[in-house]
């Protein structure tokens, strides 16, 4: 299960829906930005061994100079991304970060976590459990009907005209969406036809592992990335569900730590760089970088995290990728004068703090150039949990809402998609909204292969349908209390940004 952490869930999905584990009739060594890598070594035991990001000028000469400073300060270089000037290091000296920040040429440096690194463990890679009877039964039923057997339960596809878009252009095999997440079960019958192994890796620790299966979930409980992948690119192959872009390729870049499912900066930097160097066209980011819900510029560690991930995301965009990120599930106004964060750091002991949203960013959602996505329900109303904010949300998309319930046959207001071991289930969250936008971006790039990431972003916004601010007070749970206030116009507002994305517009030339 994805456990809720205070006001926001870890991977931006709210609790698991009902798995479809019965028959049809019962439906309840990679090229990196730098080849300079070294195995982690334990430094002198002066304190807990932590991981750090050190940011300097791009280029081998500048990076090599700072690498020497890392060693002199008692640290060990794990990997260096020369083209963006980011070094990942391990050190046990509590003053390591401060010492590096004093080095000439270092722009920022800080720990990526507050809890000690765990001892390196060997993670078995291989095939998840064999797909069983549910998938086989669905395949037989679909062959008789000639359509996706669970598509009638996917209210989200017609909500953005993805079903109609598939008839015009289901997406190009030359376009890949990388799911930066908890791993993807590429053996799932809805995902296997579109999976790109050559663009997949495990980036946990900061160095890409491309061994076969390294990109898969640790266990079936790490289902988040598999669910996300299905919303983007589940194939129209007569099995299960359909994705928004059912003919594009999808890859998996795993960044979640074993057991905790935390996403640390060194893994996320590795993921963006790997995606860029492997020619990925779209990245989906349904998470925030741990351990801080917001990374503040006046805090040295958080500043370093923000800068390192920001450089990596910008690198991916320069290489042609559209970066899509979920806005978060705290029902926060990201444009407010101040916000309370009582969930950080989430790898040790959280402490309540007041933050200035202008100085403290949700990473990667609020990084420059990233498409930030809010969630909507079946009535095209902001989902009760979705973050919002004037000037902070670019577009919106279906993420599900238990208070907005569709009629028959769907009945469930959450999002149905793929799960590990050949299953399907319902989830809700901005984690589910982001993949819909990533799928639409992939369709836009399929229809316009020469479009730049910036052009695709504007196509998403120009084609979006904005329902405008609600005419009635926003009270999704009906308890008589106003849960949020919408600001803006019918064209751009705090709930939907430029509007709910339109897949059919994306494939029109």
C-alpha positions in Angstrom: 0.0 0.0 0.0 1.0 3.6 -0.5 0.8 5.0 3.0 -0.3 8.5 3.7 2.4 10.7 5.2 0.7 13.5 7.1 -1.0 15.8 4.6 0.4 14.2 1.5 0.9 10.7 0.2 4.4 9.6 -0.6 4.1 9.0 -4.3 1.1 11.3 -4.9 -1.5 8.5 -5.1 -4.2 8.1 -2.5 -5.0 4.6 -1.1 -5.5 1.6 -3.3 -8.7 0.7 -4.9 -10.2 -2.7 -5.5 -8.0 -5.0 -7.5 -9.5 -6.9 -10.4 -8.3 -10.3 -9.3 -11.4 -12.2 -10.4 -12.8 -13.2 -13.8 -14.3 -10.8 -16.3 -17.8 -11.3 -14.9 -16.7 -10.2 -11.4 -15.2 -6.8 -11.5 -15.1 -5.4 -8.0 25.5 0.4 -18.0 24.1 3.2 -19.6 25.4 6.4 -21.3 25.3 9.0 -18.6 26.0 12.7 -18.5 29.3 11.5 -17.2 31.1 8.2 -17.2 33.0 9.0 -14.0 31.7 6.7 -11.4 33.2 5.0 -8.4 31.8 2.4 -6.0 30.6 3.9 -2.7 33.1 3.5 0.2 32.5 4.2 3.8 34.3 7.3 5.1 35.8 7.6 8.6 33.1 7.0 11.1 32.7 10.5 12.5 29.0 10.5 12.1 26.2 8.9 10.1 27.1 8.2 6.5 25.0 10.5 4.3 24.6 11.1 0.6 25.3 14.6 -0.8 24.9 16.5 -4.0 27.5 19.0 -4.9 26.9 21.5 -7.6 29.6 23.3 -9.6 30.2 24.6 -13.1 29.5 22.0 -15.9 32.5 20.4 -17.6 35.1 17.8 -16.8 37.7 20.3 -15.7 35.5 22.1 -13.2 34.0 18.9 -11.9 37.4 17.2 -11.5 38.6 20.1 -9.4 35.6 19.7 -7.0 36.0 15.9 -7.0 39.4 16.4 -5.5 38.0 18.7 -2.9 35.4 16.0 -2.0 38.2 13.6 -1.4 40.2 16.1 0.7 37.1 16.7 2.9 36.8 13.0 3.6 34.1 12.1 1.1 33.8 9.5 -1.6 32.7 10.4 -5.1 29.8 8.0 -6.2 29.2 9.5 -9.6 29.6 12.8 -11.5 27.3 14.3 -14.1 29.8 16.5 -15.9 27.4 18.1 -18.4 25.3 19.6 -15.6 28.0 20.0 -13.0 26.4 17.7 -10.3 28.5 15.4 -8.1 27.0 12.7 -5.9 29.2 11.9 -2.9 29.0 10.0 0.4 30.6 11.3 3.6 30.4 10.7 7.4 31.8 14.0 8.6 28.9 16.2 9.9 30.8 19.3 8.6 31.2 17.8 5.1 28.5 20.0 3.5 29.8 23.2 5.1 33.3 22.3 4.0 32.3 21.8 0.4 30.2 25.0 0.3 33.4 26.9 1.2 35.3 25.5 -1.8 35.9 27.9 -4.6 33.7 27.0 -7.6 31.1 25.1 -5.6 27.6 26.7 -6.1 25.8 24.7 -3.5 26.3 21.4 -1.6 24.1 19.6 0.8 22.9 16.3 2.2 20.1 14.6 0.3 18.6 13.0 3.4 18.6 13.3 7.2 18.7 9.6 8.1 21.9 7.6 7.6 22.5 5.5 4.4 21.6 1.9 4.8 24.1 -0.8 4.1 24.2 -1.6 0.4 22.0 -4.6 -0.3 21.9 -6.8 -3.3 18.5 -6.5 -4.9 17.4 -9.5 -6.9 16.3 -8.6 -10.4 14.2 -10.9 -12.5 10.7 -11.6 -13.6 7.8 -10.9 -11.2 5.3 -13.7 -10.6 3.8 -15.2 -13.7 0.7 -13.6 -15.0 -2.2 -15.9 -14.0 -5.8 -16.7 -14.9 -7.3 -13.2 -14.6 -5.3 -11.9 -17.6 -5.9 -15.1 -19.6 -9.7 -14.8 -19.0 -9.7 -11.2 -20.1 -7.8 -12.1 -23.2 -10.4 -14.7 -24.2 -13.3 -12.4 -23.5 -11.7 -9.5 -25.5 -11.2 -11.7 -28.5 -14.9 -12.3 -28.7 -15.9 -8.7 -28.3 -13.1 -7.1 -30.3 -12.5 -4.3 -27.8 -10.7 -3.6 -24.5 -12.8 -5.5 -22.0 -12.3 -3.0 -19.1 -12.5 0.2 -21.1 -16.1 0.9 -20.2 -14.9 1.4 -16.7 -12.4 4.1 -17.8 -14.5 7.3 -17.6 -11.2 9.2 -17.8 -10.5 8.4 -21.4 -13.7 10.1 -22.9 -13.3 12.9 -20.3 -10.2 14.1 -22.3 -11.3 12.6 -25.7 -8.5 10.0 -25.6 -10.8 7.3 -27.0 -11.5 9.5 -30.1 -7.9 10.5 -30.4 -6.8 6.9 -30.6 -8.9 6.5 -33.8 -7.0 9.4 -35.4 -3.5 8.8 -34.1 -2.8 6.3 -31.3 0.8 7.6 -31.0 4.1 6.9 -32.6 6.5 4.1 -31.9 9.3 6.7 -32.1 8.0 8.5 -28.9 8.9 7.1 -25.4 7.5 8.2 -22.1 9.8 7.4 -19.2 8.0 6.6 -15.9 10.3 7.9 -13.1 8.8 6.0 -10.2 8.7 2.8 -8.2 9.4 0.6 -11.2 7.2 -0.9 -13.9 6.2 -4.5 -14.3 7.0 -4.8 -18.0 5.6 -8.4 -18.1 2.1 -7.1 -17.6 0.1 -8.1 -20.8 -1.1 -4.5 -21.2 2.4 -3.0 -21.0 4.7 -5.6 -22.5 3.8 -4.7 -26.2 4.9 -1.1 -25.6 7.8 -1.5 -23.1 11.2 -0.1 -24.0 13.9 -2.0 -22.2 16.7 -0.1 -23.7 15.4 3.1 -22.1 14.9 1.6 -18.7 17.1 1.4 -15.6 17.3 1.4 -11.8 18.7 4.7 -10.6 18.5 4.1 -6.9 21.8 5.3 -5.4 22.6 7.6 -8.3 24.1 5.2 -10.8 22.0 3.6 -13.5 21.7 -0.2 -13.3 20.5 -1.5 -16.7 20.6 -5.2 -15.9 17.5 -7.0 -17.2 14.6 -6.5 -14.7 16.5 -3.9 -12.6 13.7 -1.4 -13.5 10.9 -3.6 -12.1 9.2 -3.1 -8.7 10.8 -4.7 -5.7 7.5 -6.4 -4.8 3.9 -6.3 -5.9 3.3 -3.7 -3.2 5.4 -1.2 -5.1 2.6 -0.9 -7.6 2.6 2.9 -8.1 4.8 3.1 -11.2 3.0 0.2 -12.9 -0.4 1.9 -12.4 1.1 5.2 -13.9 2.5 3.4 -16.9 -0.9 1.8 -17.8 -2.6 5.2 -17.8 0.0 6.5 -20.3 0.4 3.6 -22.7 -1.5 0.4 -22.0 -1.8 -1.2 -25.4 -5.1 -1.6 -27.3 -4.4 -5.3 -27.7 -7.7 -6.8 -26.5 -6.6 -7.2 -22.9 -7.6 -5.1 -19.9 -7.5 -1.3 -20.2 -6.3 1.3 -22.8 -3.8 4.0 -22.2 -4.1 7.6 -23.3 -1.4 7.0 -26.0 -1.8 3.3 -26.6 0.9 3.0 -29.3 3.8 5.0 -27.8 6.6 3.3 -26.0 6.9 3.4 -22.2 10.0 2.9 -20.1 10.8 2.5 -16.4 13.4 4.4 -14.4 13.2 3.2 -10.8 14.1 5.8 -8.2 12.4 4.5 -5.0 14.4 3.1 -2.2 13.7 -0.5 -1.0 11.2 -0.7 1.9 10.6 3.0 2.4 9.7 3.9 -1.2 11.5 7.3 -0.7 12.7 9.2 -3.7 16.0 10.9 -3.0 17.7 13.6 -5.1 20.7 11.5 -6.3 18.3 8.9 -7.9 16.1 11.6 -9.5 19.1 13.4 -10.9 20.3 10.1 -12.4 16.8 9.4 -13.8 16.5 12.7 -15.7 20.0 12.4 -17.1 19.5 8.8 -18.1 16.2 9.7 -19.8 17.8 12.5 -21.7 20.8 10.5 -22.8 18.6 7.6 -23.9 16.4 9.9 -26.1 13.2 9.9 -24.1 10.6 12.4 -25.3 8.4 12.7 -22.2 9.1 12.1 -18.5 6.3 11.5 -16.0 7.1 12.5 -12.4 4.3 11.5 -10.0 6.2 12.2 -6.7 8.1 14.8 -4.8 11.8 14.5 -3.9 12.3 13.4 -0.4 12.8 14.1 2.4 11.4 17.6 2.1 7.9 18.4 0.9 9.2 21.8 0.0 12.9 22.7 -0.6 13.7 26.2 0.6 16.4 28.4 -0.9 17.6 29.6 2.5 18.4 26.1 3.7 21.7 24.9 2.4 20.8 21.2 2.0 17.4 22.0 0.4 19.0 24.6 -1.9 21.5 22.0 -3.1 18.7 19.4 -3.7 16.6 21.9 -5.6 19.6 23.0 -7.8 20.8 19.5 -8.6 17.3 18.2 -9.6 16.6 21.5 -11.4 19.8 21.1 -13.5 19.0 17.5 -14.4 15.4 18.4 -15.4 16.6 21.3 -17.5 19.1 19.0 -19.1 16.4 16.6 -20.1 14.4 19.5 -21.6 17.3 20.8 -23.5 17.7 17.3 -25.0 14.1 17.4 -26.2 12.0 16.0 -23.3 8.8 17.3 -21.9 8.8 17.0 -18.2 5.4 16.4 -16.6 4.9 16.4 -12.8 1.9 16.0 -10.4 1.0 19.0 -8.2 0.4 17.0 -4.9 -2.5 15.8 -2.8 -2.6 18.2 0.1 -5.4 20.6 -1.1 -2.8 23.3 -0.7 -2.9 26.7 -2.4 0.6 26.8 -3.8 0.2 30.6 -4.4 -0.7 31.4 -0.8 1.4 33.9 1.2 2.5 31.1 3.6 2.0 27.3 4.1 2.5 24.9 6.9 4.6 21.8 6.3 4.3 19.3 9.1 5.6 16.3 7.2 9.2 17.1 6.7 11.8 15.5 6.9 9.9 12.3 6.2 13.0 10.1 6.5 13.5 10.9 10.2 11.4 13.0 12.6 9.1 15.6 11.0 8.8 19.0 12.5 6.2 21.6 11.8 7.5 24.7 9.9 6.0 27.7 8.2 7.3 28.2 4.6 7.2 30.9 2.0 6.0 29.4 -1.2 7.9 32.0 -3.2 11.2 30.7 -1.6 10.3 27.0 -1.0 9.4 24.8 -3.9 7.8 21.4 -4.4 10.4 19.6 -6.5 10.1 18.7 -9.3 6.6 20.1 -9.8 7.5 23.7 -9.3 10.8 23.7 -11.2 11.0 26.0 -14.2 9.9 24.4 -17.5 8.0 21.5 -15.8 4.3 21.0 -16.7 2.5 21.0 -13.3 -0.7 19.0 -13.2 -3.8 19.3 -11.0 -6.4 16.5 -10.7 -10.1 16.5 -11.6 -13.0 14.1 -11.1 -15.7 12.8 -13.4 -17.6 16.1 -13.1 -14.6 18.1 -14.3 -14.3 19.6 -10.9 -11.0 19.9 -9.0 -10.4 16.7 -7.0 -10.9 17.4 -3.3 -7.3 16.5 -2.5 -5.5 18.3 -5.4 -3.1 21.1 -4.8 -3.9 24.3 -6.7 -2.8 27.9 -7.1 -3.0 30.8 -9.5 0.2 30.7 -11.7 1.2 27.4 -10.2 -0.9 24.9 -12.2 -0.3 24.6 -15.9 -3.1 22.1 -16.8 -5.4 19.6 -15.2 -6.4 16.0 -16.0 -8.5 13.2 -14.6 -7.0 12.0 -11.3 -10.2 10.6 -9.7 -12.3 11.7 -6.8 -14.3 9.5 -4.5 -16.9 12.2 -4.1 -17.5 12.5 -7.9 -19.0 9.2 -8.9 -19.9 8.3 -12.5 -22.9 6.3 -13.5 -23.0 2.8 -14.9 -21.0 1.0 -15.9 -18.0 2.7 -14.4 -19.5 3.3 -10.9 -16.1 4.2 -9.4 -14.8 7.7 -9.5 -11.1 6.7 -9.3 -8.8 5.8 -12.1 -8.5 2.2 -13.3 -5.1 1.0 -14.6 -2.5 -1.7 -14.6 -1.0 -3.4 -11.5 2.0 -5.7 -11.0 1.5 -9.4 -11.7 -1.0 -9.0 -14.5 -3.7 -7.2 -12.4 -5.7 -4.0 -12.6 -7.0 -1.7 -9.8 -8.4 1.7 -9.0 -6.4 4.6 -7.6 -6.9 8.3 -7.2 -4.4 11.2 -6.8 -2.5 13.8 -8.8 -0.2 10.8 -9.5 -3.0 9.6 -11.8 -3.6 13.0 -13.4 0.1 13.5 -14.4 0.2 10.4 -16.6 -2.9 11.6 -18.5 -1.0 14.7 -19.4 2.2 12.8 -20.2 0.1 10.6 -22.6 -1.4 13.7 -24.3 2.1 15.2 -24.6 3.3 12.0 -26.2 0.3 12.2 -28.7 1.2 15.8 -29.5 4.9 14.8 -30.1 3.7 11.9 -32.3 1.6 14.2 -34.5 4.4 16.9 -34.6 7.7 15.1 -34.3 9.6 18.4 -34.9 8.0 20.3 -32.0 10.2 21.5 -29.2 9.3 20.8 -25.6 8.2 24.4 -25.2 5.9 24.1 -28.2 4.4 21.0 -26.9 3.7 22.7 -23.6 1.9 25.5 -25.3 -0.1 23.0 -27.4 -1.2 21.4 -24.2 -2.4 24.7 -22.9 -3.9 26.0 -26.1 -5.9 22.8 -26.6 -7.1 22.5 -22.9 -10.8 23.0 -22.1 -11.2 25.2 -19.0 -14.5 24.7 -17.0 -13.8 28.0 -15.2 -14.1 28.6 -11.5 -17.1 26.8 -9.9 -20.2 28.9 -9.7 -21.1 27.4 -6.3 -18.8 27.3 -3.2 -16.3 24.5 -3.4 -17.5 21.9 -1.0 -16.7 18.5 -2.5 -17.5 16.4 0.5 -20.8 18.2 1.2 -20.0 19.0 4.9 -21.0 22.7 4.5 -17.4 23.9 4.7 -15.6 25.6 1.8 -12.5 23.6 1.1 -10.8 25.9 -1.4 -11.3 29.1 -3.3 -10.8 29.4 -7.0 -9.2 32.5 -8.4 -8.7 33.7 -12.0 -10.7 33.8 -15.2 -12.5 31.3 -17.4 -9.3 31.0 -19.4 -6.7 30.7 -16.7 -7.4 30.0 -13.0 -6.0 28.5 -9.8 -8.0 25.2 -10.0 -7.2 24.1 -13.6 -4.5 26.4 -14.9 -5.2 26.7 -18.6 -7.7 23.9 -18.4 -8.3 20.1 -18.7 -6.1 18.6 -21.4 -7.7 17.5 -24.7 -6.2 14.4 -26.4 -8.1 14.9 -29.6 -6.8 18.4 -30.1 -3.3 17.1 -29.5 -3.4 14.8 -32.6 -5.0 17.3 -34.9 -2.4 18.8 -37.3 
